[in-house]
Amino acid sequence: MSTLPQSSSTAIDHEQAAADYAALLDRSLSLNLTRGKPDPRQLDLAGALLSCDLSDHKAADGTDCRNYGGLQGLPELREIFSGPLQVPADQLVAMDNSSLALMHDTIVHALLSVLPGAEQRWSDEPDVAFLCPVPGYDRHFALCERFGIEMIPVPMTAEGPDMDVVAELAGGDPRIKGIWCVPKYSNPSGVTFSEATVRRLAEMETAAPDFRIFWDNAYAMHHLTDEEVEVADLLTACADASHPDRAFVFGSTSKITFAGAGVAFFGSSPANVEWFLKHAAKRTIGPDKLNQLRHVRVLKDTDGVRAHMARHRELLRPKFDLVERILQRELGGTDLATWSRPEGGYFVTLDVRDGRAREVVRLAGEAGVALTPAGASHPYGRDPQDSTIRIAPSFPGLEELEEAIVALAVCVRLACSEQ
Ligand code: PMP
């Protein structure tokens, strides 16, 4: 994201901003732009999951989905998501309702059990660190904090993480065991990694022999435009670069079907999948195959998912257009803020003047507009520039969203004219 000039050429009328803010307080708003949740109409799109006939309860190979077993998940479901997640179906694992849970478990397994290519368990290392492209996803950072994994921020560019920085750090420091990546329509910047970035991630030399890329492809099919942006195939790139075990791929249907009642995926090299399943088998006898069967019957095939995502887009696109229109109208042509214009995913990043993000969020909160805490998109909640604010426009209706963004712009004007 661009850094904004710190000396304003725009005359901001502080008194006008204060008056607008006072008017805002009088309205006692109660609006929420904090989390990237689908709105109920999006959830309705997958309503057939609730009425799907499962009375025969049989998977394609005759498996009785009501019973235990089938740890890797239904093959026909893995087929559907193999292409979108760029993982061969036999190297894909379909599990329960949350990819975040799979990321959590993968880290726990790596702490407790030696990874393919590792010399020892991560918990036996004196220190473990992860590279964290910023701005990034707060729940990834929360996992690192939970497990005492040091986080090293790396700046994002328009092509993904700054690969000069990544290659130098990962190449020189054996404590660095991983990097968080949201490769497509990233949370929260909207950036999609370029082919060169993917190639360098796959090819770079790392000081840790068991370095892993946590490739959280949460928005693989979540396009907002006609162009279905593609990201290069990391798993194949890693295999071609003689680092076949480097990539851990994650994804889910949380923002395709039901957030909280979908299906999540883990994909990797054959050795990693074997390692993962061996340890997953201690935790569960098998996933909820009835939910998986329901997903197969409703989504049918990869084209079925694509068509379904086009309907999500019809609901989401007007919201992102609205955010763009209002920010442009209220803040365009000033040097108070810049913002992203994502082509997919769930977020807009608003960058305000350095040192002002916390104040904007505080003012908005007092006016009844809840925003994700400033700093949440950085490790330890510390945004050294104090400039990044994440906007999640998916949940509110259009009217509420308009009110919230207009109010947010008032807060930006006031916070920046206070300086
Ligand atoms: N990864 C990213 C990048 C996300 O934005 C989200 C949801 N906000 C998740 C993972 C959570 O996914 P799940 O519901 O599959 O746990």
Residues whose N, C-alpha, C, O or C-beta is under 5 A from the ligand:
A	BS01	PMP	G36 N97 S98 S99 L100 A101 Y137 V182 N187 D216 A218 S252 S254 A264
